[in-house]
Amino acid sequence: MITGLVLQLLWRYATSSYRLVDKEIDPKLVRRATRRNLMAPLIYLLAIGISFLSVQISLIFFIVVPILYIFPGRIDRHWTLRHTHRVSPHQDADLSGDEGSPLSRMSPEER
């Protein structure tokens, strides 16, 4: 629980006043990451409260949290899409007019 809260504190510090993130970051992305960061601590807090009523139900909550993080959420899909649209090093060399590294000029057999 404390780890999730510290993660959120770091995220808040990084995103407030654009200290450590790009100024063009999508505000929806910041909100989604905040919700994802706080989801586990809130469920754990709920599980602790439920543990006074039913230990078995509380354990289910503790088991559910890691399972929720195994499956990609919307923020994970955002990062996946972002990384698939990047320019490869070979395309980057072609765009800049540079011939690229010696390794990129070699044929596959020479490598």
Z-matrix of the N, CA and C atoms (Angstrom, degrees):
N
C 1 1.440
C 2 1.528 1 110.05
N 3 1.298 2 116.46 1 -44.46
C 4 1.464 3 120.28 2 -179.35
C 5 1.525 4 110.76 3 -65.14
N 6 1.327 5 116.90 4 -38.15
C 7 1.465 6 120.38 5 178.94
C 8 1.524 7 111.43 6 -60.15
N 9 1.324 8 117.35 7 -43.64
C 10 1.456 9 121.35 8 178.50
C 11 1.518 10 111.84 9 -63.87
N 12 1.321 11 116.94 10 -38.60
C 13 1.465 12 120.12 11 178.77
C 14 1.526 13 111.58 12 -68.92
N 15 1.328 14 116.24 13 -39.01
C 16 1.470 15 119.49 14 177.17
C 17 1.525 16 110.10 15 -66.18
N 18 1.328 17 116.87 16 -39.60
C 19 1.463 18 120.17 17 176.23
C 20 1.528 19 110.18 18 -58.53
N 21 1.326 20 116.69 19 -42.86
C 22 1.466 21 119.78 20 179.26
C 23 1.527 22 111.06 21 -65.94
N 24 1.308 23 117.84 22 -38.50
C 25 1.469 24 120.23 23 177.11
C 26 1.529 25 110.93 24 -61.85
N 27 1.316 26 116.20 25 -42.16
C 28 1.468 27 119.87 26 177.75
C 29 1.527 28 110.99 27 -64.44
N 30 1.335 29 116.87 28 -42.23
C 31 1.461 30 121.38 29 179.19
C 32 1.527 31 110.44 30 -63.40
N 33 1.330 32 116.12 31 -42.44
C 34 1.467 33 119.74 32 179.14
C 35 1.523 34 110.87 33 -63.49
N 36 1.321 35 116.76 34 -43.07
C 37 1.461 36 120.23 35 178.17
C 38 1.533 37 110.35 36 -61.55
N 39 1.325 38 116.69 37 -43.84
C 40 1.464 39 120.92 38 -177.11
C 41 1.523 40 112.14 39 -66.37
N 42 1.330 41 116.96 40 -37.10
C 43 1.460 42 119.47 41 -174.02
C 44 1.523 43 114.01 42 -93.04
N 45 1.335 44 117.99 43 -22.70
C 46 1.458 45 117.78 44 -179.73
C 47 1.527 46 109.62 45 -71.75
N 48 1.291 47 115.03 46 133.39
C 49 1.476 48 122.88 47 -176.83
C 50 1.533 49 111.63 48 57.12
N 51 1.330 50 116.63 49 21.67
C 52 1.475 51 122.49 50 177.91
C 53 1.531 52 111.44 51 52.22
N 54 1.321 53 116.34 52 43.60
C 55 1.464 54 120.32 53 -178.08
C 56 1.526 55 112.40 54 -63.00
N 57 1.337 56 115.43 55 -48.33
C 58 1.468 57 119.21 56 -173.23
C 59 1.523 58 113.02 57 -125.57
N 60 1.313 59 117.07 58 15.83
C 61 1.464 60 120.80 59 178.48
C 62 1.523 61 109.21 60 -129.26
N 63 1.316 62 114.52 61 163.83
C 64 1.457 63 121.20 62 178.38
C 65 1.530 64 109.58 63 -64.31
N 66 1.303 65 117.45 64 139.61
C 67 1.466 66 121.65 65 179.88
C 68 1.523 67 112.13 66 -63.92
N 69 1.311 68 117.60 67 -18.50
C 70 1.461 69 121.31 68 -179.34
C 71 1.531 70 112.60 69 -95.02
N 72 1.327 71 117.34 70 13.42
C 73 1.465 72 120.09 71 -179.71
C 74 1.528 73 109.65 72 -62.07
N 75 1.298 74 115.49 73 139.41
C 76 1.453 75 121.77 74 -178.63
C 77 1.533 76 109.26 75 -69.66
N 78 1.332 77 118.51 76 124.69
C 79 1.467 78 120.37 77 178.54
C 80 1.528 79 113.07 78 -59.09
N 81 1.342 80 116.70 79 -30.04
C 82 1.472 81 119.68 80 176.51
C 83 1.522 82 110.54 81 -63.07
N 84 1.328 83 116.37 82 -38.38
C 85 1.457 84 120.86 83 178.78
C 86 1.524 85 110.21 84 -63.33
N 87 1.316 86 116.86 85 -42.12
C 88 1.469 87 120.87 86 178.81
C 89 1.525 88 109.97 87 -62.12
N 90 1.336 89 116.98 88 -44.51
C 91 1.466 90 120.32 89 179.53
C 92 1.526 91 111.52 90 -65.35
N 93 1.329 92 117.01 91 -41.54
C 94 1.474 93 119.75 92 179.10
C 95 1.522 94 111.25 93 -63.37
N 96 1.313 95 116.25 94 -42.54
C 97 1.468 96 119.35 95 178.95
C 98 1.523 97 110.86 96 -65.19
N 99 1.327 98 116.38 97 -37.78
C 100 1.466 99 120.21 98 177.85
C 101 1.522 100 110.21 99 -62.83
N 102 1.323 101 116.36 100 -46.01
C 103 1.475 102 119.28 101 178.65
C 104 1.527 103 111.03 102 -61.75
N 105 1.310 104 116.61 103 -42.64
C 106 1.475 105 119.91 104 -179.06
C 107 1.527 106 110.79 105 -66.38
N 108 1.332 107 116.46 106 -38.45
C 109 1.470 108 119.97 107 179.13
C 110 1.526 109 111.73 108 -65.78
N 111 1.327 110 117.08 109 -35.67
C 112 1.465 111 120.75 110 -175.99
C 113 1.524 112 113.48 111 -90.11
N 114 1.332 113 117.17 112 -10.72
C 115 1.454 114 120.44 113 -177.38
C 116 1.540 115 111.66 114 -60.18
N 117 1.308 116 118.09 115 -50.56
C 118 1.465 117 120.98 116 -176.93
C 119 1.529 118 112.32 117 -64.16
N 120 1.341 119 118.95 118 -49.34
C 121 1.465 120 117.01 119 179.11
C 122 1.529 121 113.38 120 -58.80
N 123 1.330 122 117.18 121 -37.12
C 124 1.466 123 119.22 122 179.18
C 125 1.529 124 111.78 123 -68.43
N 126 1.320 125 117.29 124 -40.67
C 127 1.472 126 119.84 125 178.00
C 128 1.529 127 109.93 126 -66.54
N 129 1.324 128 117.64 127 -40.29
C 130 1.461 129 120.21 128 177.80
C 131 1.533 130 110.99 129 -63.56
N 132 1.326 131 116.67 130 -40.58
C 133 1.466 132 120.03 131 177.72
C 134 1.524 133 110.51 132 -63.27
N 135 1.320 134 116.34 133 -41.80
C 136 1.458 135 121.03 134 176.25
C 137 1.531 136 110.48 135 -62.14
N 138 1.329 137 116.88 136 -42.12
C 139 1.471 138 121.18 137 179.72
C 140 1.526 139 111.32 138 -63.31
N 141 1.317 140 116.43 139 -37.52
C 142 1.472 141 119.28 140 178.08
C 143 1.524 142 109.83 141 -64.41
N 144 1.336 143 116.47 142 -43.36
C 145 1.461 144 119.30 143 177.76
C 146 1.516 145 112.40 144 -63.37
N 147 1.327 146 117.12 145 -41.82
C 148 1.466 147 121.62 146 179.78
C 149 1.526 148 111.09 147 -67.58
N 150 1.336 149 117.13 148 -27.38
C 151 1.467 150 119.63 149 -177.93
C 152 1.525 151 112.44 150 -60.88
N 153 1.337 152 118.44 151 -23.07
C 154 1.461 153 120.58 152 176.97
C 155 1.521 154 111.50 153 -73.52
N 156 1.329 155 116.20 154 -20.45
C 157 1.460 156 120.88 155 179.10
C 158 1.524 157 112.19 156 -99.21
N 159 1.346 158 116.28 157 -43.57
C 160 1.462 159 120.53 158 -177.75
C 161 1.531 160 109.58 159 -152.43
N 162 1.301 161 115.28 160 114.11
C 163 1.460 162 120.25 161 -179.68
C 164 1.524 163 110.73 162 -66.57
N 165 1.325 164 117.80 163 -38.05
C 166 1.453 165 121.29 164 -178.10
C 167 1.534 166 111.44 165 -62.95
N 168 1.322 167 117.26 166 -45.81
C 169 1.464 168 120.32 167 178.96
C 170 1.529 169 110.01 168 -65.42
N 171 1.306 170 116.87 169 -37.97
C 172 1.465 171 121.19 170 177.76
C 173 1.525 172 111.05 171 -60.80
N 174 1.313 173 116.58 172 -42.01
C 175 1.470 174 120.47 173 178.73
C 176 1.523 175 111.25 174 -63.06
N 177 1.318 176 116.92 175 -35.22
C 178 1.465 177 120.34 176 177.50
C 179 1.526 178 109.66 177 -60.87
N 180 1.323 179 116.58 178 -43.29
C 181 1.467 180 120.08 179 177.95
C 182 1.527 181 111.03 180 -60.79
N 183 1.323 182 116.85 181 -42.34
C 184 1.465 183 120.39 182 179.45
C 185 1.525 184 112.40 183 -65.11
N 186 1.315 185 116.53 184 -30.67
C 187 1.459 186 120.71 185 178.11
C 188 1.527 187 111.33 186 -77.97
N 189 1.320 188 117.28 187 -33.41
C 190 1.463 189 122.07 188 -176.47
C 191 1.533 190 112.09 189 -67.02
N 192 1.323 191 118.11 190 -36.18
C 193 1.472 192 120.78 191 -175.10
C 194 1.529 193 112.52 192 -57.70
N 195 1.323 194 120.26 193 -53.08
C 196 1.473 195 118.17 194 178.72
C 197 1.527 196 112.80 195 -60.94
N 198 1.333 197 116.42 196 -34.49
C 199 1.460 198 119.43 197 178.77
C 200 1.529 199 110.39 198 -64.26
N 201 1.322 200 117.18 199 -40.13
C 202 1.465 201 120.57 200 178.09
C 203 1.536 202 111.62 201 -61.94
N 204 1.303 203 117.06 202 -35.13
C 205 1.458 204 120.27 203 -178.48
C 206 1.535 205 112.84 204 -81.08
N 207 1.325 206 117.07 205 -15.75
C 208 1.465 207 119.92 206 177.69
C 209 1.525 208 109.78 207 -70.09
N 210 1.330 209 116.54 208 -41.46
C 211 1.461 210 120.70 209 -178.00
C 212 1.522 211 110.01 210 -81.26
N 213 1.337 212 117.14 211 136.58
C 214 1.469 213 119.33 212 -178.74
C 215 1.526 214 111.32 213 -67.17
N 216 1.313 215 114.50 214 137.02
C 217 1.455 216 121.03 215 176.36
C 218 1.520 217 109.70 216 -97.92
N 219 1.319 218 115.95 217 -172.57
C 220 1.466 219 119.84 218 -179.57
C 221 1.520 220 111.67 219 -62.58
N 222 1.306 221 116.95 220 -36.98
C 223 1.465 222 118.71 221 -178.91
C 224 1.526 223 110.88 222 -67.74
N 225 1.324 224 117.36 223 -34.70
C 226 1.463 225 120.29 224 177.31
C 227 1.527 226 110.61 225 -66.49
N 228 1.321 227 116.30 226 -40.29
C 229 1.461 228 119.70 227 178.01
C 230 1.523 229 110.68 228 -65.82
N 231 1.334 230 116.82 229 -33.71
C 232 1.469 231 120.21 230 176.75
C 233 1.528 232 109.97 231 -60.65
N 234 1.332 233 117.34 232 -47.20
C 235 1.463 234 120.73 233 -178.93
C 236 1.522 235 111.01 234 -66.42
N 237 1.339 236 116.77 235 -37.24
C 238 1.460 237 120.02 236 178.94
C 239 1.519 238 110.43 237 -62.88
N 240 1.324 239 117.45 238 -46.35
C 241 1.463 240 121.00 239 179.19
C 242 1.524 241 110.58 240 -63.64
N 243 1.300 242 116.50 241 -38.87
C 244 1.462 243 120.69 242 -178.47
C 245 1.521 244 111.00 243 -63.04
N 246 1.322 245 116.93 244 -40.85
C 247 1.463 246 120.81 245 -176.70
C 248 1.529 247 112.78 246 -78.48
N 249 1.317 248 118.48 247 -20.46
C 250 1.465 249 119.28 248 179.16
C 251 1.520 250 111.99 249 -80.22
N 252 1.319 251 117.59 250 -15.33
C 253 1.460 252 121.06 251 -179.27
C 254 1.522 253 112.86 252 -96.97
N 255 1.300 254 117.10 253 10.02
C 256 1.458 255 119.91 254 179.44
C 257 1.515 256 111.05 255 -76.59
N 258 1.308 257 116.20 256 156.22
C 259 1.458 258 122.27 257 179.37
C 260 1.522 259 107.71 258 -84.81
N 261 1.327 260 116.29 259 134.99
C 262 1.463 261 119.71 260 178.40
C 263 1.522 262 109.23 261 -74.15
N 264 1.340 263 117.93 262 160.05
C 265 1.465 264 120.42 263 179.46
C 266 1.525 265 112.57 264 -57.89
N 267 1.341 266 117.72 265 -33.70
C 268 1.458 267 120.27 266 -179.70
C 269 1.522 268 110.60 267 -69.82
N 270 1.342 269 117.33 268 -40.96
C 271 1.452 270 120.39 269 177.57
C 272 1.522 271 110.14 270 -66.72
N 273 1.321 272 116.50 271 -37.74
C 274 1.456 273 121.38 272 -179.92
C 275 1.524 274 110.10 273 -62.81
N 276 1.325 275 117.67 274 -41.64
C 277 1.462 276 121.10 275 179.25
C 278 1.523 277 110.41 276 -66.38
N 279 1.342 278 116.93 277 -37.88
C 280 1.455 279 120.11 278 178.99
C 281 1.524 280 111.40 279 -66.11
N 282 1.329 281 116.87 280 -37.86
C 283 1.453 282 120.47 281 -178.23
C 284 1.524 283 112.49 282 -70.54
N 285 1.320 284 116.71 283 -33.22
C 286 1.452 285 119.23 284 -176.27
C 287 1.524 286 112.51 285 -84.64
N 288 1.320 287 117.86 286 -7.91
C 289 1.458 288 120.79 287 -178.22
C 290 1.520 289 111.74 288 82.76
N 291 1.306 290 116.90 289 -0.88
C 292 1.457 291 121.66 290 179.20
C 293 1.525 292 108.12 291 -83.18
N 294 1.298 293 117.19 292 150.83
C 295 1.463 294 119.74 293 -179.05
C 296 1.519 295 112.54 294 -82.19
N 297 1.301 296 118.06 295 -4.27
C 298 1.450 297 121.13 296 177.80
C 299 1.517 298 111.83 297 84.90
N 300 1.315 299 114.97 298 -173.51
C 301 1.453 300 120.55 299 -177.32
C 302 1.528 301 110.30 300 -77.05
N 303 1.315 302 117.12 301 159.60
C 304 1.479 303 119.47 302 177.35
C 305 1.516 304 112.17 303 -57.48
N 306 1.315 305 117.06 304 -33.07
C 307 1.456 306 120.46 305 -179.96
C 308 1.528 307 110.37 306 -65.43
N 309 1.323 308 117.25 307 -37.73
C 310 1.472 309 119.30 308 -178.73
C 311 1.533 310 111.59 309 -72.05
N 312 1.330 311 117.54 310 -21.21
C 313 1.478 312 120.50 311 178.65
C 314 1.510 313 111.39 312 -84.11
N 315 1.340 314 118.43 313 -13.69
C 316 1.453 315 121.73 314 -179.20
C 317 1.516 316 110.58 315 -77.84
N 318 1.283 317 116.02 316 148.68
C 319 1.450 318 120.09 317 173.45
C 320 1.524 319 108.32 318 -76.29
N 321 1.332 320 118.12 319 160.38
C 322 1.465 321 119.98 320 179.59
C 323 1.528 322 112.78 321 -57.24
N 324 1.336 323 117.71 322 -31.70
C 325 1.452 324 119.49 323 -179.93
C 326 1.537 325 111.81 324 -69.67
N 327 1.327 326 116.51 325 -32.46
C 328 1.474 327 120.53 326 -178.86
C 329 1.528 328 111.58 327 -74.90
N 330 1.302 329 116.43 328 -25.81
C 331 1.460 330 120.25 329 -178.87
C 332 1.500 331 107.71 330 -73.50
